[in-house]
Amino acid sequence: MNELINARATDLVTRLRKDEITPLDLLDALDARIASGDKKINALPTLCFDRARDHARHLMQKPAAERGLLAGIPVVIKDLTYVAGVRSTSGSRICADFVPETSDLTVERLEVEGGIIYAKSNTPEFGAGANTFNDVFGATLNPWNTALSAAGSSGGAAAALATGMAWLAQGSDVGGSLRNPASFCGIVGMRPTVGRVASTRRYTVDPTLSVEGPMARNVLDMALMFDAMLGEDSRDMLSKPRPAQSFVDATQSGWKPKRVAYSRDLGITPVDPQVAELTRAAAMRFTEAGVIVEEAHPDFSEAHESFHVLRARDFALKYAHLLDAHPDKFKPESVWNIQEGLKLTTRDIVRAEHQRAELARRLDAFLRDYDLLLCPATIVPPFPIGHRYVEECDGHKFANYVEWLAIVYAITLTGACALSLPCGFTREHLPVGLQIVAPANGEAKLLAGAKLLEEILGLDVRPIEPRGTPSL
């Protein structure tokens, strides 16, 4: 069992296609791993192994060539995304008993490509906040130190990957929800360009802050998951056709950047000194491949105002009707965000959209001079699970529960693609992620550059056993 749990997803796909192993073997290994480990971290509160085994048996009846890109690899789905016949709570008491009749587009796509859905990963209420806790299932704990947060909102997925309870996972990202937990849990998570992954649009047809994306323990496995998620769908008007070249091939293309930029803080946020030191050291390792590394960043000064307005607008669009019907079932941070959205004027939204457009233009111009932009993926190491969010960093007190996420939401606003790559450990042996940014639609370069740096850093991410607080 451990041999399977420790394996890379790309290697397992090769073995599945040769019929050396079956999807049922993988599900059995995961079932045992979850039974022994998830009670320590609470990453996967909803399991659907009966459904998964039925799907696996059906898939095994097909010829190997017709089993899709994933060929029977089990996949975790975030509890914001609907899986037909499986409890889907969105981390909210309002939806605690909801069982959808149909799956969301991402799940449909993954199952067509041979992904086997066996679990839903924990998420904060409606994905609000970068600490994974809710009133339905409780908190997900960081496997590197179970007294600490796994971040969010894809915290359950990241913790499951780190502990070998998943090889591949789906997540979503507005203010870093793929990148923050990847950083805190020592795995890889990517926010792709809007439209790469067709998504179900429930409340508005053209949201561009939120995307779905892949998570894995290494860059190549994440590229495999990304390939399986791609594709145009008429039900999502923003969706893009699958590119001619696979991202697995692009990741292994050998492309390397000529010049990259590193920024400690993008000019807009405090950063923990250890995080700044580790991410800068990792970025400078690019020089070992002959890459020029310079310290620079474009102007992100309007990012705070623009993001707070546009996020509040989205919260009001999605959840105001639920708040009206269930005012006692929302956590205070969600209530605040919805109410902030309802107070907005047209002038507020116009100004925020103009700011966003300018931020996108600046970053695009900057990335014509630099192939990639590098910076911390989170500004702090994992924080205590009892803290609802980061209130202070390096002497600066934040105004609200999302301001500490500026280093990721600034990138969200620009439409660029970005990922978090494990880059080292603090003195307390807590993981830190390096954020790597490429232009919109630049995932091929993003993944190839990340793969190169991953090889230089030599961080071979393997599953860990959850660890309690170290004795002092």
N, C-alpha and C positions, 0 to 999 in steps of 0.2 A: 504493500500500500504506500509506504513512504517513497518508494521509487517513483510512483506515479505522481504523488503530491508534489515532489520536488522537481518534476520535469517541466520543461518549457512547453507552452501551448503549441508552438510551431512543430516541435518534435512529436508531440502527441498526435497532431493531425497527420503527420507522415505515417505513424504507426497505425492509426485508424484506417487510412486508405489502403494499407497493406493487410488489413484484417489481423494484425498482430495483437490488437486489443479491441475491445468494443466500447461503445458509449456506456453500456451497463457496468463495465469494469470501473470506469471513471466515476460514475454515480455512486457505486458502492464505496469507493475510496473517499469520496467527499462526504457521504453519509456518516461514515465512521469518524472522519476528521471533525465534522461539525458537532457530532455527539460528544466528543471529548474536549473540544476547545471553545465552542461558542458560548457556553455558560459563563466563561471568564470575561468575555468582551461584548456580547450581545450585538453582533454585527448583522446576523441574518435571522430576524425574528419570525419570518414567514417562510415555511418550506413547502414545496409541492413535488415531492419525490415520486408519488404515484403518477401524477401527470407526466413528469419527466421520463419515467421508465416506459410509459405507454408510447410517448413520442420517440424514444430511443428504439424501441422494438419496431415501430413503423419505419423509421429511417434505415434500420439494418436490413430491411427487406429490399431496399433499393440497391442497384449496382454501385460500387464505390465511386464511379465517376459522376453519379447523380446525387451525391450526398451534400453538395454545397461546399463553400470555402472552409467552413468549420468542421465538416465531416463527422459531427457528433460530439464536439467539445461542449461540456456544460457551461452555462453562462448565468451570471447573476444580473437581475434587473432591479433598479432602484424603485423604492416604494412610492414614487411619484408617477410611475409609468404603469399603465394597465396591462395585466396579463389575463386573458379570458379564463374565467372560472377560478381565479386565485384572489384571495382577499387583498385589497389594495386600499390602504388607509391614508396615504399621503401624510402620515404622522399626525393626523388630526382626529380628535374625538368625534367630530362631525361625520367622518367617513370610516369610523372604526369597524363597522360591519359591512362595508360595501364590497360586493363581489361583481366585477364587470362581466358583461356577456361577451364583449369583444376586446381584442387586444389593440394596443396602440401600434402605430405604423412601424416603429423601431422593432418591436417584438415580432411583428409579422415578418419583417425583413430578416431578422436574425434566424427565425425558425426556417424560413425558406433556404437560408444558407447553411443549415445543418446545426444551428445552435440549439442546445437543449436547456430549457429554462427550468431550474430546480429550486430557486430561492429568490425572495425579495429582500433587498438590503435596507437597513434602517436609515431614516432621514429625519431632520427636524420638521416641525409642523409646516406643511406646504413648502418645504425647502428654505424656510426663512431662518437665516443665521448660520454662521460657520462653526457651530458646535452641535453635534448630532445627539439631540435628546428630544423626547416628546412625551405627552401624557398617555399615549397608547402602549408603547413598548419600553419606555425609559431611555437611558443613555447608552450609547456605544462608547466603549472605553478604548484607549490607545493601547495596542498590543505591546509597544515598547516600554510602557509604564502605565499600568491600568488605573493609576490615580489621575491620569491626564486625558485630555480631549483627543479624539480622532479627527477633529475639525469637521467641516461639513460644506455643503449639505450631502455630499456623497460619502459621508464618513463610514457608513456600514460597508459599502463596497470596498473602500480602501483598506479597512481593517480586515475584511475577509481575505483579500488578496495577500496582505502581509503575513497572514497566519496559515496560508495554504488551504483555506476553505473555498477558494476560487482560483481559476487560472485566468479568467477573463470576466470583466464586469462592464456594464453600461452605467453611465452617470449623466448628469446634466450640469450646466454651468451658466450662471448669470454674473455673480460677483466672485468667481473663483471656486465654485463648488466642485469642479473636477480637480483643480490645481491645489487648493488648500489641503484637502485630505490626503492627496498624493504626497505632498511635502511632509505632513505630520506623520504619515505611516510608512514612508520610505519606499513608495512605489511610483509608477508613472501614470499620469493622467493628462489628457489633452483636450483642450477646447478647440474644435475645428472651426473653419469658416462657416458662417451662417449658410444653410442650404445644403451642405455636404451630406447631412443626415436628415432624411425626411422625418418630420415630427408631426404628431397629432396636435392640431391647433383648436383648443376647446373654446376659448373666450375671445380671441381676436386672431385675424388671419395673417397678420404681418408683424409679429414680434421679432425683433432682431437682437435683443439683449440675451435671450435664452437660446442655448443650443444643447443638443445631446452629443455625447462623445464617448470614446473608449478609455478603459483603464486596464492596466496589466502590471506585471512585475518587471518587465523590461521593454525596451523600445520596439523590438521586432515583434513580440507578441501583441503589443498594442497596435502596431500597424496591421497585423492580421485581423484583429477585432474591428479596426476601422474599415478595412476593406469589406468586411461582412455587413457593416452598417450602411454602406453607401448606396445611393440610387435615387433616381427621380421618381416622384409619385404625384399623380394629378391631384391628390387630396391635400398636398402641401405645395402651394404655388411658389414657394421660395426654393424648393428642392432642385438640385442640380443633377445632371446625368453622371453616371459613373465614368471616371476618366479612363483613357485608353491603357495607361500604365498602372499596374497595381501599386499600392503603397508599400507592400512587402518588397517588391522589386525596387521601388524608389529608395527605400530605407537602406538597401544593400547595394546601391548604385556606385558607391565610392565617391559621390560628390562631397566636396568640402568647401567651406566658406573661405573667401580670401581675406575678408576683414569683418570683425564683429565689434559691437559696442557693449560695454558693461556699465551699468548704473547701480549704485548702492541703493537708491531710493526714488528714482525717477523725478527727483526734485519736489516731491509732494508728501512725503511721509517719514516719520521716524522709523528707525530699524534697530533691532537689538544688535549690539556690537558683535556677538558671536555669529549671528546669521550673516551680517555684512562681511565678516572676515572669511567665513567658509565659502560663501557664494563667489566672492571676488577671487579667492584662491582657485576655485574650480574653473571659473571663466578663464583665468590666466593659463590654465593647462592647455587651452587651445593652441598656445604658441608652440607646443611640442609637435604639432602637426604642420607648423609653418604658417599658421593663421595669425594675422595682425589683430591684436586686441587693444582697443582704446577705450578710455572712460568718457562716455558721452551719452546724452539722451535728448530727445526733442522736448518741447515745452508742453507739459501736461497740466498747466496751472488751473484750467477750468474743469478738470476731471471731477472734483468733489461736487461742485454745484450741479453739473450736468447729470451725473449718475444719480444723485439723490432725487432729483426731480423725475427722471425717466423711470427709475425703479419704483418710486411712489406711484406714478401713473399706472405702471403695470400691475402693481398690487391692488390698486383700486379697481382696475378693469377686471381682474381675475377673482377677487375675493370680497368686494364690498357687499354683494348680494348675500354672501354667506355670513358676513358679520352682522348684517341687518337681521338675519334669521336666527343666528346663534351667538349673540354678543358675549355670552359667558363661556364660550368654548374656544376662544383664541388666546394665545399667550400675549403678554403686553407689547412685545416688540412687533408682532404682526399687526395688532390693533393700531399702534403708532404709525406704522408704514402705510396702512390703508387710509387712515385719517389724514395723513400728510398728502396722499394722492388726491383725496376728495377736496382738499383746500386749494389745489392748484388752479391757476388761471390759464387761459389760452396764452397769454403773454409769457407766463413762466415756461410753458412747454415749448413755445417758439424759441425762446432764448436758449433752452437746454439743447434743442435739436441743432440750432446753429453752432453752439459750442461743440457738440459732438462731431458735426461735419468738419469743423476746423481741426479738431484733434485728429481725426482720421487723415486729413490732408497732410498735417505735419508729420505724422508717423510714416505715411507712405513716402513722403519726400526724404525722410531720414533713412528709410530702408532702401533707398536708391544708392546711398553712399555706403551703407553697411548691409551685409547679407543677413545678419541676425542681431537682435537686441537681447542682452542677457541681464537679469536682475534677480533678486530674491523672489521666490514664489510665495512665501509668507514672511512677515516682518518679525515674527517671534518663533521660538521653538514651541512645541506643544505645551499648553497651559493647563492648570488644574480643571478637572471635569466639573467641579462645583461652580466655576465662574461661567456665567452665561455667555460671555464674550470677552474680548480683550478691552479693558477699560483704559489702560495706560501703557505706553512704551517709551522707554528712554527719557522719562520725565515729561512726556506729552500726554495729556488726558484727552481722550476722544469724546466727541460731542454726542455720538449715538452708537448703536450696536453694529453698524456696518462701516464706519469710517476707517477702522483698522485694516480694512480690505482694499484700500486704495491702490496698492501696488498691482493687484490683479484686475480690479474693476476699471482702472484707467485703460488697460489693454482691451477689455471687453468693449468699451465705447468705440474703439477705433475700427472694429471689425476684423482685426488681425487674428491669426491663429497662434496658439501658444500652448506650451506644455510645461509640466513640472517634472524635472529629472532629479533623482536622488544624487546628492553631491557631497555628502559627508555627514559627520555626527558632531554634536556639541560635546563639551566636557562631561556632560551627564549621559552621554551616549544616546541622545535623541536625534532622529533623522532631520535633515534640512534639505529642502528642494531648491534647485536653481530653475527659475522661469526662463524659458527660451521662446522668443517671439519671432515670427516671420510674417511677411505681408499676407493679406487676404488671398486665399487660394494658393498659398505657398507651402502647403503641408509636405510636399515632396522634399523640399529643402529643409524644412523644419525637422522632419524625421531623420533625414540623412545626417544632418548636423548633430542632432541629439545622439544618434547611434555612434558617431565618431567620438564625441566627448564621453559617452558611456564607456567605450572601449579604453580610452585614455585613462579615465578615472579608475577603471578596474573594479567597480562595485558590482559584484555578482549577487543580485538580490535573490535570496532563497527564503522559503517560509520559516517563520520563527514561532516559538511557543510564547503565548502571552506571558508578560513579566510583571510582577508586582513592583511596588515602590522599592528601590534599592535601599538597603540599610545603610545608615550614615556612620 
